[in-house]
Amino acid sequence: MFPSESQTVSSQDKEYFVAKSSEKPEKDTEQPQQSTPATAPAAESPDRQPQQRVQVQIDDSKAMAAYANFCRVTGSPEELIIDFGLNPQPFGVPTEPIPVTHRIITNFYTAKRMLHALTLTIQRHEATFGVLETDVQKRVMPGVMQRAQAPQKPPQSPATP
């Protein structure tokens, strides 16, 4: 999420507007949402009500921020375990174990909602700033990689009269 943005997260039949604690809620917190492709199945079923938009206030005053450049995802049939850490050697294969400093354990429903929120955020970022290259070798040395893939032409000697 960008620092001044809010996020909309869907959960079952309601859509929650998650506001940062510094944002002020709107006066009318429950508004019927207009039908979108994501809510089209609800419109097909006449006995279902349209999704409601509910604003949820978030208090992030006790949140601790940490930087991570490493992530490992494991889990069981019931839970997803996401480990975060700082890889001191981001290029090549690490020679020392990567210390895991934070672990999130969640269910797959929450993980899927998180995936959706992250996907939307990354799509907005790429639309604004360009595509994110996840291959470190291409990102760090793009000129070297392009030259290595280009066909090599033999050097031409100057023409002699």
Sine and cosine of phi, psi and omega as CSV:
sin_phi,cos_phi,sin_psi,cos_psi,sin_omega,cos_omega
0.00,0.00,0.64,-0.77,0.07,-1.00
-0.96,0.26,0.44,-0.90,-0.13,-0.99
-0.81,0.59,-0.60,0.80,-0.07,-1.00
-0.97,-0.23,0.24,0.97,-0.05,-1.00
-0.99,-0.15,0.35,-0.94,0.15,-0.99
-0.92,-0.38,0.20,-0.98,-0.05,-1.00
-0.77,-0.64,0.60,-0.80,0.09,-1.00
-0.96,-0.27,0.81,-0.58,-0.03,-1.00
-0.82,-0.57,0.77,-0.64,0.02,-1.00
-1.00,-0.02,0.62,-0.78,0.04,-1.00
-0.56,-0.83,0.90,-0.43,-0.02,-1.00
0.80,0.60,-0.88,-0.47,-0.07,-1.00
-0.99,-0.12,0.05,1.00,-0.02,-1.00
-0.87,-0.50,0.47,-0.88,0.09,-1.00
-0.91,-0.41,0.81,-0.59,-0.06,-1.00
-0.97,-0.24,0.75,-0.67,0.08,-1.00
-0.99,-0.12,0.93,-0.37,-0.06,-1.00
-1.00,-0.07,0.90,-0.43,-0.03,-1.00
-0.97,-0.26,0.56,-0.83,0.11,-0.99
-0.93,0.37,0.40,-0.92,-0.07,-1.00
-0.89,0.46,-0.41,0.91,0.00,-1.00
-0.99,0.17,-0.24,0.97,0.00,-1.00
-1.00,0.07,0.55,-0.83,0.01,-1.00
-1.00,-0.08,0.68,-0.73,0.00,-1.00
-0.94,0.34,0.42,-0.91,0.10,-1.00
-0.95,0.30,0.37,-0.93,-0.04,-1.00
-0.89,0.45,-0.72,0.69,0.01,-1.00
-1.00,-0.09,0.97,-0.26,-0.11,-0.99
-0.99,0.13,-0.35,0.94,0.04,-1.00
-0.92,-0.38,0.89,-0.46,0.02,-1.00
-0.75,-0.66,0.65,-0.76,0.10,-1.00
-0.91,0.41,0.67,-0.74,-0.01,-1.00
-1.00,-0.01,0.61,-0.79,0.06,-1.00
-0.94,0.35,0.50,-0.87,-0.03,-1.00
-0.93,0.37,0.75,-0.66,0.05,-1.00
-0.81,-0.59,0.15,-0.99,0.04,-1.00
-0.83,0.56,-0.54,0.84,0.00,-1.00
-0.94,0.35,-0.45,0.89,-0.03,-1.00
-0.97,-0.24,0.09,1.00,-0.03,-1.00
-0.85,0.52,-0.64,0.77,0.03,-1.00
-0.86,0.50,-0.52,0.85,0.02,-1.00
-0.93,0.38,-0.55,0.84,-0.01,-1.00
-0.95,0.31,-0.46,0.89,0.00,-1.00
-0.95,0.32,-0.52,0.85,-0.03,-1.00
-1.00,-0.01,0.93,-0.37,-0.09,-1.00
-0.93,0.37,-0.41,0.91,-0.06,-1.00
-1.00,0.06,-0.10,1.00,0.03,-1.00
-1.00,-0.07,0.63,-0.78,0.05,-1.00
-0.99,0.12,0.43,-0.90,0.06,-1.00
-0.91,0.41,0.42,-0.91,-0.01,-1.00
-0.89,0.46,0.62,-0.79,0.04,-1.00
-0.99,-0.16,0.60,-0.80,0.06,-1.00
-0.98,-0.20,0.89,-0.46,-0.05,-1.00
-0.88,-0.48,0.74,-0.68,0.02,-1.00
-1.00,-0.04,0.79,-0.62,-0.01,-1.00
-0.93,-0.36,0.80,-0.60,0.04,-1.00
-0.99,0.12,0.67,-0.74,-0.02,-1.00
-0.89,-0.46,0.76,-0.65,0.10,-0.99
-0.97,-0.25,0.97,-0.24,-0.02,-1.00
-0.97,-0.24,0.39,0.92,-0.03,-1.00
-0.93,0.37,-0.40,0.92,0.00,-1.00
-0.97,-0.24,0.15,0.99,0.00,-1.00
-0.96,0.28,0.63,-0.77,0.05,-1.00
-0.95,-0.31,0.77,-0.64,-0.01,-1.00
-1.00,-0.09,0.59,-0.80,0.05,-1.00
-0.56,-0.83,0.54,-0.84,0.04,-1.00
-0.99,-0.11,0.63,-0.78,0.07,-1.00
-0.65,-0.76,0.65,-0.76,0.12,-0.99
-0.86,-0.51,0.22,0.98,0.02,-1.00
-0.68,-0.74,0.64,-0.77,0.02,-1.00
-0.58,-0.81,0.70,-0.71,0.07,-1.00
-0.80,-0.60,0.73,-0.68,-0.01,-1.00
-0.90,-0.44,0.84,-0.54,0.08,-1.00
-0.70,-0.72,-0.02,-1.00,0.04,-1.00
0.17,-0.98,-0.11,-0.99,0.03,-1.00
-0.80,-0.59,0.00,-1.00,0.04,-1.00
-0.89,0.46,-0.36,0.93,-0.04,-1.00
-0.98,-0.22,-0.46,0.89,-0.14,-0.99
-0.71,-0.70,0.42,-0.91,0.07,-1.00
-0.90,-0.43,0.74,-0.67,-0.01,-1.00
-0.91,-0.41,0.84,-0.54,-0.01,-1.00
-0.88,-0.47,0.90,-0.43,0.03,-1.00
-0.98,-0.20,0.66,-0.75,0.04,-1.00
-0.85,-0.53,0.58,-0.82,0.02,-1.00
-0.37,-0.93,0.02,-1.00,0.01,-1.00
-0.91,-0.41,0.92,-0.40,0.01,-1.00
-1.00,0.06,0.94,-0.34,-0.02,-1.00
-0.95,0.33,-0.23,0.97,0.00,-1.00
-0.81,-0.58,0.98,0.18,-0.10,-1.00
-0.95,0.31,-0.22,0.98,0.00,-1.00
-0.97,-0.26,0.70,-0.72,0.02,-1.00
0.97,0.25,-0.25,-0.97,-0.01,-1.00
-1.00,0.00,0.80,-0.59,0.00,-1.00
-0.88,0.48,0.65,-0.76,0.01,-1.00
-1.00,-0.03,-0.29,0.96,0.02,-1.00
-0.86,-0.51,0.40,-0.92,0.05,-1.00
-0.88,0.48,0.60,-0.80,0.03,-1.00
-1.00,0.08,0.85,-0.53,0.00,-1.00
-0.96,0.29,0.83,-0.56,0.07,-1.00
-1.00,0.05,0.84,-0.54,-0.07,-1.00
-0.96,-0.29,-0.36,0.93,-0.01,-1.00
-0.63,-0.77,0.60,-0.80,0.02,-1.00
-0.71,-0.70,0.76,-0.66,0.09,-1.00
-0.90,-0.44,0.79,-0.61,0.07,-1.00
-0.91,-0.42,0.83,-0.56,-0.07,-1.00
-0.59,-0.81,0.18,-0.98,0.06,-1.00
-1.00,0.02,0.22,-0.98,-0.08,-1.00
-0.94,0.33,-0.42,0.91,0.04,-1.00
-0.92,0.39,-0.72,0.69,0.03,-1.00
-0.91,0.41,-0.63,0.78,0.02,-1.00
-0.88,0.47,-0.62,0.78,0.00,-1.00
-0.93,0.36,-0.63,0.77,0.07,-1.00
-0.91,0.42,-0.63,0.78,0.05,-1.00
-0.90,0.43,-0.68,0.74,0.05,-1.00
-0.85,0.53,-0.69,0.72,0.01,-1.00
-0.89,0.45,-0.72,0.70,0.00,-1.00
-0.90,0.44,-0.67,0.74,0.03,-1.00
-0.91,0.41,-0.65,0.76,0.01,-1.00
-0.87,0.49,-0.73,0.69,0.01,-1.00
-0.89,0.45,-0.66,0.75,-0.02,-1.00
-0.91,0.42,-0.69,0.73,0.00,-1.00
-0.93,0.37,-0.62,0.79,0.05,-1.00
-0.88,0.48,-0.68,0.74,0.04,-1.00
-0.90,0.45,-0.68,0.73,0.00,-1.00
-0.88,0.47,-0.73,0.69,0.00,-1.00
-0.92,0.39,-0.55,0.84,0.04,-1.00
-0.92,0.40,-0.52,0.85,-0.01,-1.00
-1.00,0.07,-0.71,0.71,-0.17,-0.99
-0.93,-0.37,-0.12,0.99,-0.02,-1.00
0.97,-0.26,0.23,-0.97,-0.08,-1.00
-0.91,0.41,0.68,-0.73,0.06,-1.00
-1.00,0.08,0.83,-0.55,0.04,-1.00
-1.00,0.01,0.88,-0.47,-0.03,-1.00
-1.00,0.01,-0.25,0.97,0.06,-1.00
-0.99,0.17,0.93,-0.36,-0.08,-1.00
-0.85,0.52,-0.64,0.77,-0.03,-1.00
-0.88,0.47,-0.64,0.77,0.02,-1.00
-0.96,0.30,-0.56,0.83,-0.05,-1.00
-0.96,0.27,-0.63,0.77,-0.07,-1.00
-0.98,0.19,-0.66,0.75,-0.05,-1.00
-0.81,-0.59,0.90,0.44,-0.06,-1.00
-0.91,0.42,-0.60,0.80,0.00,-1.00
-0.92,0.40,-0.65,0.76,0.00,-1.00
-0.91,0.41,-0.67,0.74,-0.01,-1.00
-0.92,0.40,-0.64,0.77,0.00,-1.00
-0.92,0.39,-0.64,0.77,0.01,-1.00
-0.93,0.37,-0.57,0.82,0.00,-1.00
-0.93,0.37,-0.52,0.85,-0.03,-1.00
-1.00,0.07,-0.35,0.94,-0.02,-1.00
-0.96,0.27,0.58,-0.81,0.04,-1.00
-0.91,0.42,0.67,-0.74,-0.03,-1.00
-0.99,0.13,0.79,-0.62,0.08,-1.00
-0.98,-0.19,0.70,-0.71,0.05,-1.00
-0.92,0.40,0.59,-0.81,0.02,-1.00
-0.91,0.42,0.66,-0.75,-0.01,-1.00
-1.00,-0.07,0.67,-0.74,0.04,-1.00
-1.00,0.09,0.49,-0.87,0.02,-1.00
-0.89,0.45,0.59,-0.80,-0.01,-1.00
-0.94,0.34,0.73,-0.68,0.02,-1.00
-0.97,-0.24,0.70,-0.72,-0.02,-1.00
-0.97,0.22,0.00,0.00,0.00,0.00
